[in-house]
Amino acid sequence: SSDPMVVYARKFGESNGRGADLKKAFDVMEKAVGPGKAAACEAQCWFLHWGSTCGNTLLSFFKGRLVGNSKCGSNPLFELVFAIYYTPCYLAISATSLLLKAFPAKVPKFVSYGLGCVLTTVASIWVIPLGVLGLVTSPFRKDIIAIK
């Protein structure tokens, strides 16, 4: 597709959200659809990237660590805490996704937007506390991350 938002999303996936080519694709998208829609598309890309990373980490724990096939160099404490914290989120999103299959493929835009808000809200229950924790602890991590 030549749709700038699709081009950006594809480039985002190929580059893990980083790089000069992605910045160029964002600039093209922003010029075509405006700053609001461009920011929303970028946020959705990060949300999906986060979901993919979390899903892969959980699968690595359940299909690796728990059956004695852990990755070399992985941290068992991190994996355990991550699995305890995110498994309910993963299950909630999976259950919500199953419910979405009950809807017909073609629904009015407001229904689609509403469902997107529901999924985002469900995931936010787990994401926001970690963001707040990161913000609160950021003064102690200045050597690790620079907050602008």
C-alpha positions as CSV (number, residue, x, y, z in Angstrom):
1,S,0.0,0.0,0.0
2,S,1.1,3.5,-0.6
3,D,-0.9,4.9,2.3
4,P,1.7,6.9,4.4
5,M,0.4,5.4,7.6
6,V,0.8,1.9,6.3
7,V,4.2,2.7,5.0
8,Y,5.2,4.2,8.3
9,A,3.8,1.2,10.3
10,R,5.7,-1.3,8.0
11,K,8.9,0.7,8.4
12,F,8.4,0.8,12.2
13,G,8.1,-2.9,12.3
14,E,11.1,-3.5,10.1
15,S,13.3,-1.1,12.2
16,N,12.0,-1.8,15.7
17,G,10.9,1.9,15.9
18,R,14.3,3.4,15.3
19,G,16.5,4.9,12.6
20,A,16.8,7.7,10.1
21,D,14.6,6.0,7.5
22,L,11.8,5.7,10.1
23,K,12.1,9.4,10.8
24,K,11.8,10.2,7.1
25,A,8.7,8.0,6.9
26,F,7.2,9.7,9.9
27,D,7.8,13.2,8.3
28,V,6.1,12.0,5.1
29,M,3.2,10.6,7.1
30,E,2.8,13.7,9.3
31,K,2.7,15.9,6.2
32,A,0.1,13.7,4.6
33,V,-2.3,13.1,7.5
34,G,-1.4,15.9,10.0
35,P,0.4,15.8,13.4
36,G,-2.5,14.4,15.4
37,K,-3.1,11.3,13.2
38,A,0.7,10.8,12.8
39,A,1.2,10.8,16.5
40,A,-1.7,8.4,17.0
41,C,-0.2,6.0,14.4
42,E,3.2,6.2,16.0
43,A,1.6,5.5,19.4
44,Q,-0.3,2.5,18.0
45,C,3.0,1.2,16.5
46,W,4.7,1.4,19.9
47,F,1.7,-0.2,21.6
48,L,1.9,-3.2,19.2
49,H,5.7,-3.4,19.5
50,W,5.3,-3.5,23.3
51,G,2.6,-6.2,23.0
52,S,4.8,-8.3,20.7
53,T,7.8,-8.0,23.0
54,C,5.7,-8.9,26.1
55,G,4.1,-11.8,24.3
56,N,7.5,-13.2,23.2
57,T,8.9,-12.8,26.7
58,L,6.0,-14.6,28.2
59,L,6.2,-17.4,25.6
60,S,9.9,-17.7,26.3
61,F,9.2,-18.1,30.0
62,F,6.4,-20.6,29.6
63,K,7.8,-22.6,26.8
64,G,11.4,-22.2,27.8
65,R,12.2,-21.6,31.4
66,L,9.3,-23.7,32.8
67,V,10.3,-26.8,30.7
68,G,14.0,-26.5,31.4
69,N,15.0,-24.9,28.1
70,S,15.9,-21.3,29.2
71,K,17.8,-18.9,27.0
72,C,21.5,-18.5,27.7
73,G,22.1,-15.4,29.8
74,S,18.4,-14.9,30.8
75,N,17.6,-13.8,34.3
76,P,15.2,-16.2,36.0
77,L,14.1,-13.6,38.6
78,F,13.2,-11.1,35.9
79,E,11.3,-13.7,33.9
80,L,9.3,-14.8,37.0
81,V,8.4,-11.3,38.0
82,F,7.6,-10.4,34.4
83,A,5.4,-13.5,34.0
84,I,3.5,-12.8,37.3
85,Y,2.9,-9.2,36.3
86,Y,2.0,-9.5,32.7
87,T,0.3,-12.9,32.4
88,P,-3.1,-11.4,33.6
89,C,-2.7,-8.6,31.0
90,Y,-1.9,-11.0,28.3
91,L,-4.9,-13.2,29.2
92,A,-7.2,-10.1,29.4
93,I,-6.1,-8.9,25.9
94,S,-6.5,-12.4,24.5
95,A,-10.0,-12.7,26.0
96,T,-10.9,-9.3,24.6
97,S,-9.5,-10.3,21.2
98,L,-11.7,-13.4,21.2
99,L,-14.7,-11.3,21.9
100,L,-13.9,-9.1,19.0
101,K,-14.2,-12.1,16.7
102,A,-17.9,-12.1,17.4
103,F,-18.2,-8.7,15.6
104,P,-18.7,-8.7,11.8
105,A,-15.7,-7.7,9.7
106,K,-17.3,-4.4,8.5
107,V,-18.4,-2.3,11.4
108,P,-19.0,1.5,11.6
109,K,-15.8,3.5,12.3
110,F,-17.1,4.6,15.8
111,V,-17.4,0.9,16.8
112,S,-13.9,0.2,15.6
113,Y,-12.6,3.3,17.5
114,G,-14.5,2.2,20.6
115,L,-13.0,-1.3,20.5
116,G,-9.5,0.2,20.1
117,C,-10.1,2.3,23.2
118,V,-11.2,-0.8,25.1
119,L,-8.1,-2.7,24.2
120,T,-5.9,0.2,25.0
121,T,-7.6,0.7,28.3
122,V,-7.2,-3.0,29.2
123,A,-3.5,-2.9,28.4
124,S,-3.0,0.5,30.2
125,I,-4.0,-1.0,33.5
126,W,-0.6,-2.8,33.4
127,V,1.5,-0.2,31.5
128,I,0.7,3.0,33.4
129,P,2.0,1.8,36.8
130,L,5.3,0.8,35.3
131,G,5.5,4.2,33.5
132,V,4.8,6.0,36.8
133,L,7.5,3.8,38.5
134,G,9.9,4.7,35.8
135,L,9.2,8.4,36.1
136,V,9.5,8.3,39.9
137,T,12.8,6.4,39.9
138,S,14.3,8.4,37.0
139,P,16.2,10.8,39.2
140,F,18.1,7.8,40.5
141,R,18.9,6.5,37.0
142,K,20.4,9.6,35.4
143,D,23.5,7.7,34.3
144,I,21.2,5.2,32.5
145,I,18.6,7.4,30.9
146,A,18.4,11.1,30.1
147,I,14.9,12.6,30.5
148,K,14.4,15.7,28.4
